[in-house]
Amino acid sequence: MKRRPLETVLGFAVLVVAVGFIAVASSKIEVKAIEGYPINIIFQQAGGLENGSDVRISGIKVGTVTDRYLDEDFNARVKAVIKSGIDLPEDTLAEIMGDGLMGGKFVNLVPGKSRKMLKENAVITKVKDFKTLEDSVSEIIFLATKDSK
């Protein structure tokens, strides 16, 4: 077979672009484990939350979900790691939210006003449970039909 120099140059260019794309993509996503302190959150429903999901405050990633399981009372217990240097007040509110209709779920933390801070392995029990789309639609239907009787 006869090799053409143009095909070799184009093949090399494609490889360079692919390596560049991988380098940019890996710099934009955080794939390394977050160093910090563990916390626990107790929800009634985990609502599709996965291991590796973000923990955010005001839309900024401050931690990662590391585990989810049912506790002895059949509540969804979520373990997460919060970045060192982020001190959360004891009255912090946790809620599961979604990134749009097709996006993944994440834990949103709303820091409270307490002067006492959460310690390592503390438990957050002040939560807003996840509502599915079906739950929201059924509430709207109930409210709309409640006054018609």
Number of C-alpha atoms within 10 A of each C-alpha: 3 4 7 8 9 9 10 11 11 11 11 12 12 12 12 11 11 12 12 12 12 11 11 11 11 11 10 9 8 10 9 6 11 15 12 17 19 20 20 20 22 22 23 15 18 22 17 15 21 17 15 15 19 23 24 19 15 10 10 10 17 20 26 25 22 18 16 18 13 15 11 8 8 11 15 18 22 24 19 26 23 22 17 13 9 12 14 20 17 20 18 18 18 23 18 21 20 16 9 8 8 7 9 14 21 24 24 23 19 17 16 13 12 12 10 11 16 18 14 13 14 14 17 19 15 15 18 15 16 19 13 12 10 9 11 11 11 12 12 12 11 11 11 10 10 9 7 6 4
